[in-house]
Amino acid sequence: MNDCYFTIAQAARAETKVKGSRFIAEVALVKDAAGAKEFLESVRKKEYEATHHCFAYQLGTDSNIEFKYSDDGEPNGSAGKPIYDCIKGRELTSIIVVVTRYFGGTKLGTGGLLRAYSEAALLALEKAGKNTNYITDSIRLTIEFSFYDRILKVIEKLKAKRTESDFSEKVSMTVLIRKSLTEKFVKELTDISRGTAQIEKQENA
């Protein structure tokens, strides 16, 4: 099961120049299409004298991927798609890359534009870094006190995270664990508790 995805570590900006034209790439973390549009508009407002604001964004994971790109008046396929290919090549999501161009007086041709937009995007993505994120399941469990220490060792071994704990007649806790490890986690809880653990998978908020 693929339960991890990659995002940028931080927002970043990079610039490159080709035959007088300036290409300024800005990279941001966004949650949805509305956030991507808002970031794009902020760049357009800030760089209002520029001739083009080409962009690409990608959202979601696995089968729920959403993406969009635009050449913003540049020759078809010379800007938006190359920027998107940079995002896709680094397997990033929840991201928008905007590359602003200030025309320098010399036409670059489709090939030259493709290289320039790609170079600017890659420079910014390199500065932005990369984070690994995990899709998790939330498990609520209730066990006898006698199993507590052994359960904690399983939680530590599988690098799960306790988010809530309640100590009364029994021990109740909520644990976040990587989706690919959920089945193994539940099996170990069941084995340790000899089938007495109350285990409930919850919906993540």
C-alpha positions, 0 to 999 in steps of 0.5 A, spaced: 500 500 500 502 506 498 501 511 504 506 516 503 506 522 499 511 528 498 510 536 499 515 541 499 518 543 506 517 551 505 515 556 500 521 558 495 523 563 490 528 563 484 530 567 478 534 565 472 535 570 466 535 568 458 537 573 453 534 579 457 528 575 459 527 574 467 524 568 469 521 568 477 519 562 480 515 562 486 513 555 490 507 555 495 504 549 499 496 550 498 490 545 500 486 546 494 484 549 488 482 556 491 488 556 495 492 555 488 488 561 485 489 566 491 496 565 491 496 566 483 493 572 484 497 574 489 503 573 484 500 577 479 498 583 483 505 583 486 509 582 479 503 586 475 508 589 470 510 582 468 508 579 461 506 572 463 504 569 469 505 561 467 503 556 472 502 549 474 499 546 481 497 539 483 493 537 489 491 530 492 494 523 492 493 517 488 486 516 485 484 523 487 489 527 483 487 534 481 492 538 477 492 544 472 497 548 468 497 554 464 501 558 458 498 564 460 499 567 452 506 563 451 506 558 445 502 552 447 506 547 451 512 552 452 510 554 459 505 551 463 506 543 461 514 544 463 512 547 469 507 541 471 512 536 469 517 539 474 512 538 479 510 531 477 517 529 476 519 530 483 512 527 485 509 533 489 502 534 491 499 540 495 503 545 491 503 551 486 509 553 482 508 560 478 513 562 473 513 570 472 516 572 465 519 579 464 520 580 457 527 582 455 526 584 447 529 577 444 524 571 442 526 565 445 522 560 441 518 554 444 524 550 445 528 556 449 521 558 453 521 550 455 528 550 457 527 557 461 521 555 464 523 548 467 530 551 469 526 556 473 521 552 476 526 546 478 531 552 481 525 554 486 523 546 487 530 545 489 530 551 494 523 548 497 526 542 499 521 535 500 517 533 506 515 525 506 508 525 509 504 519 511 496 517 510 494 514 517 488 511 520 486 513 527 485 507 532 481 507 538 483 502 543 481 499 550 485 494 554 487 491 561 492 495 565 496 488 565 497 489 557 499 496 557 507 496 557 507 491 552 502 495 547 506 501 548 512 497 545 508 495 539 506 503 538 514 505 539 516 499 534 511 501 529 512 508 530 505 510 531 503 516 535 498 516 541 494 522 541 489 521 547 490 517 553 485 515 559 486 511 565 480 509 569 478 502 570 482 500 563 486 504 559 483 507 553 487 511 548 487 513 541 493 512 536 495 514 529 498 509 525 501 509 518 495 506 514 500 500 511 501 498 518 494 498 521 493 491 519 499 489 523 498 493 529 491 490 530 493 483 529 499 485 535 494 488 539 489 482 539 495 477 540 498 481 546 491 482 549 489 475 547 483 477 544 480 482 549 482 489 546 477 493 544 479 496 537 475 501 533 477 504 527 475 512 527 474 517 521 480 522 521 478 529 521 
